[in-house]
Amino acid sequence: MTKNSYAIEPIGVIRSELTDLADAPLQGDEGGYEAWLELTPQVAQGLAGIKAGDHLIVLTWLHRAQRDVLQVHPRGRLEAPLRGVFSTRSQDRPNPIGLHQVSVLEVAGQRLRVTPLEAIDGTPIVDIKPVLSAKPSER
Amino acid sequence: MTKNSYAIEPIGVIRSELTDLADAPLQGDEGGYEAWLELTPQVAQGLAGIKAGDHLIVLTWLHRAQRDVLQVHPRGRLEAPLRGVFSTRSQDRPNPIGLHQVSVLEVAGQRLRVTPLEAIDGTPIVDIKPVLSAKPSER
């Protein structure tokens, strides 16, 4: 049976000079910022093995998103026809989880400096995963 | 302020012949199965624009995972040194969100037939996103 809901508990928070949603690029590779991932002490052990130069996928909870939106004009272009949110990267969607591919610049205890990141300061982090190499034998 | 928790509400469920975790490959491209994504009627509008041939990222809630695990032996190899879960794709982690890149084979109302998928039958789906093309101008 599927439960009706599961509790996501943030493992940390994004610290960035980017504080205003209006200034945020739509995707990290469209002008993302350097940012710090500040993990909580409770999960710090989970960072073991991460080093500068690694490529990671950061999962965030886009806490400013609207969760009751199912269709949007892609990239906010009002002249474009409405599309289902699951065929877009709109932050407005039932479960507003953001995916951000970043490179690690520096590891400082339970903080990671990464780039590029388009999420604003204060965005909760919910998971971090490595980008998989194309070859299963190298995973 | 970051809240202590957010409620994820599944938008659907995976229907697959794969019913036993012990038979599941570690990643979809290591022998994943065809599967159906069954969305709930409440979010069906969100699928508008998705068609056969599309490449999607399916986000799941790995409901059988252990959430109190912070270090693992990568890929279950006991001879390998322990690593932090955030540098692995272990399903055991504080917020067990699975990422699965799939191709759409068929769209049938609020159901999508996709391949390859390594998640077991009954796994809750929490989000669906398009794979971004490399060129921002084509998004």
Boltz contact constraints between the chains, C-beta under 6 A:
constraints:
  - contact:
      token1: [A, 2]
      token2: [B, 10]
      max_distance: 6.0
  - contact:
      token1: [A, 2]
      token2: [B, 13]
      max_distance: 6.0
  - contact:
      token1: [A, 2]
      token2: [B, 124]
      max_distance: 6.0
  - contact:
      token1: [A, 5]
      token2: [B, 7]
      max_distance: 6.0
  - contact:
      token1: [A, 5]
      token2: [B, 9]
      max_distance: 6.0
  - contact:
      token1: [A, 6]
      token2: [B, 8]
      max_distance: 6.0
  - contact:
      token1: [A, 6]
      token2: [B, 61]
      max_distance: 6.0
  - contact:
      token1: [A, 7]
      token2: [B, 5]
      max_distance: 6.0
  - contact:
      token1: [A, 8]
      token2: [B, 6]
      max_distance: 6.0
  - contact:
      token1: [A, 8]
      token2: [B, 8]
      max_distance: 6.0
  - contact:
      token1: [A, 8]
      token2: [B, 95]
      max_distance: 6.0
  - contact:
      token1: [A, 9]
      token2: [B, 5]
      max_distance: 6.0
  - contact:
      token1: [A, 10]
      token2: [B, 2]
      max_distance: 6.0
  - contact:
      token1: [A, 11]
      token2: [B, 94]
      max_distance: 6.0
  - contact:
      token1: [A, 13]
      token2: [B, 2]
      max_distance: 6.0
  - contact:
      token1: [A, 30]
      token2: [B, 136]
      max_distance: 6.0
  - contact:
      token1: [A, 43]
      token2: [B, 94]
      max_distance: 6.0
  - contact:
      token1: [A, 45]
      token2: [B, 70]
      max_distance: 6.0
  - contact:
      token1: [A, 45]
      token2: [B, 71]
      max_distance: 6.0
  - contact:
      token1: [A, 46]
      token2: [B, 70]
      max_distance: 6.0
  - contact:
      token1: [A, 46]
      token2: [B, 84]
      max_distance: 6.0
  - contact:
      token1: [A, 46]
      token2: [B, 85]
      max_distance: 6.0
  - contact:
      token1: [A, 46]
      token2: [B, 86]
      max_distance: 6.0
  - contact:
      token1: [A, 47]
      token2: [B, 84]
      max_distance: 6.0
  - contact:
      token1: [A, 47]
      token2: [B, 86]
      max_distance: 6.0
  - contact:
      token1: [A, 48]
      token2: [B, 83]
      max_distance: 6.0
  - contact:
      token1: [A, 48]
      token2: [B, 84]
      max_distance: 6.0
  - contact:
      token1: [A, 49]
      token2: [B, 83]
      max_distance: 6.0
  - contact:
      token1: [A, 49]
      token2: [B, 84]
      max_distance: 6.0
  - contact:
      token1: [A, 49]
      token2: [B, 87]
      max_distance: 6.0
  - contact:
      token1: [A, 50]
      token2: [B, 87]
      max_distance: 6.0
  - contact:
      token1: [A, 59]
      token2: [B, 97]
      max_distance: 6.0
  - contact:
      token1: [A, 61]
      token2: [B, 6]
      max_distance: 6.0
  - contact:
      token1: [A, 70]
      token2: [B, 45]
      max_distance: 6.0
  - contact:
      token1: [A, 70]
      token2: [B, 46]
      max_distance: 6.0
  - contact:
      token1: [A, 71]
      token2: [B, 45]
      max_distance: 6.0
  - contact:
      token1: [A, 83]
      token2: [B, 48]
      max_distance: 6.0
  - contact:
      token1: [A, 83]
      token2: [B, 49]
      max_distance: 6.0
  - contact:
      token1: [A, 84]
      token2: [B, 46]
      max_distance: 6.0
  - contact:
      token1: [A, 84]
      token2: [B, 47]
      max_distance: 6.0
  - contact:
      token1: [A, 84]
      token2: [B, 48]
      max_distance: 6.0
  - contact:
      token1: [A, 84]
      token2: [B, 49]
      max_distance: 6.0
  - contact:
      token1: [A, 85]
      token2: [B, 46]
      max_distance: 6.0
  - contact:
      token1: [A, 86]
      token2: [B, 46]
      max_distance: 6.0
  - contact:
      token1: [A, 86]
      token2: [B, 47]
      max_distance: 6.0
  - contact:
      token1: [A, 86]
      token2: [B, 128]
      max_distance: 6.0
  - contact:
      token1: [A, 87]
      token2: [B, 49]
      max_distance: 6.0
  - contact:
      token1: [A, 87]
      token2: [B, 50]
      max_distance: 6.0
  - contact:
      token1: [A, 87]
      token2: [B, 130]
      max_distance: 6.0
  - contact:
      token1: [A, 89]
      token2: [B, 129]
      max_distance: 6.0
  - contact:
      token1: [A, 94]
      token2: [B, 11]
      max_distance: 6.0
  - contact:
      token1: [A, 94]
      token2: [B, 43]
      max_distance: 6.0
  - contact:
      token1: [A, 95]
      token2: [B, 8]
      max_distance: 6.0
  - contact:
      token1: [A, 95]
      token2: [B, 126]
      max_distance: 6.0
  - contact:
      token1: [A, 95]
      token2: [B, 127]
      max_distance: 6.0
  - contact:
      token1: [A, 97]
      token2: [B, 59]
      max_distance: 6.0
  - contact:
      token1: [A, 97]
      token2: [B, 127]
      max_distance: 6.0
  - contact:
      token1: [A, 124]
      token2: [B, 2]
      max_distance: 6.0
  - contact:
      token1: [A, 126]
      token2: [B, 95]
      max_distance: 6.0
  - contact:
      token1: [A, 127]
      token2: [B, 95]
      max_distance: 6.0
  - contact:
      token1: [A, 127]
      token2: [B, 97]
      max_distance: 6.0
  - contact:
      token1: [A, 128]
      token2: [B, 86]
      max_distance: 6.0
  - contact:
      token1: [A, 129]
      token2: [B, 89]
      max_distance: 6.0
  - contact:
      token1: [A, 130]
      token2: [B, 87]
      max_distance: 6.0
  - contact:
      token1: [A, 136]
      token2: [B, 30]
      max_distance: 6.0
